[in-house]
Amino acid sequence: MDVLHMISRKRETYEVRIEASLLWECALGIAAITNSRLIDTLEKSKESWDRLKKSLSEPLIVDLKLIEKNNTWKSLLLLLHQKEFQDLSEFITFLDELDDEKLRFICIPYIGLKFQDLRILASKGDVSSRNKLKKYTEDNPYFPDYIEFICTTNVRDLRDHLKRVMTLWYEEVIVPEQENLSQILKRDKQSKEKMRRNLKPEAMVEWATGGITYLPEPSVHTVLLIPQSIYRPWNVEGDVEGVKVFYYPVANESIYPDDKYMPSNFLVQKHKALGDEARLRMVKLLKGSERTLQEITNELNMGKSTVHHHLKILRSARLVETGDGKYRLKENAVQSLSNELMQYLTD
């Protein structure tokens, strides 16, 4: 059926903001060291993590055990999103001035506008609302237990715990590397701000995160990009009211500024992936429409195992994605490649 379009409204998108702060690095470091399932996959070696753990004070270790048990690193991130804090002392003052009910409300995870009333009531002590939130988040590995803890723990003890662990980690881990970390985050933010002027929001998110495709959602008006080094190579995703958050890994060139010829991993991966005739043919084929593995095999007259191998390389480079048994080209990643190359050549 043909449709006569009599409106000029385009699909709404979001704006992209970029924030960088040692406080984010502090909270994410606390999250990382207490995530036993993920820690072995981080760029920082196991030996480095072991040395760090041995260097920590006993009071900090006690609080980190509470973090690992109750996942209160989530509370730190949610609280840090309340405003752009200039330093640790401003954050601690903010915690001291929050009333108990407001503190509890902020620490209960945001799971969507339609659940806000439940979140408010749960923060006031309503057991039914708390249980509903736990039910709605049961697909998350830690949200139900975390919500139970936040809603039932003594708020004064929670406040003291959050202030203490943030302060101790900052003093013992961040301060010794403060100058270097500050410069890394500053350089990466400047790089992303420069690229933001040349890319559309969705392409910008995909480029900064190394391949995450985030399409506009009705209730999300802003995507907040926060550079971090501690969780490399992972992106960490979060949600606050009206905002989608990506704590993304800083680029190589932000870490090694003295090597002016250092390209980003993503730039190298993409060019390597495209530097092959068979893979270029696949890219051109997928530019037309998404295809199954069998369709690609038939169209290009190649062996299925060979096609699968090349598609794996294209997917690793974040140029191709898969869903519902079909492969599709990530056009934003291809279109932004020339901008990425020019930024590398001219920086």
Summary of the structure (lengths in Angstrom):
residues: 347
radius of gyration: 22.7
end to end distance: 51.0
largest distance: 70.4
contacts: 1027
relative contact order: 0.12
helix: 60%
strand: 9%
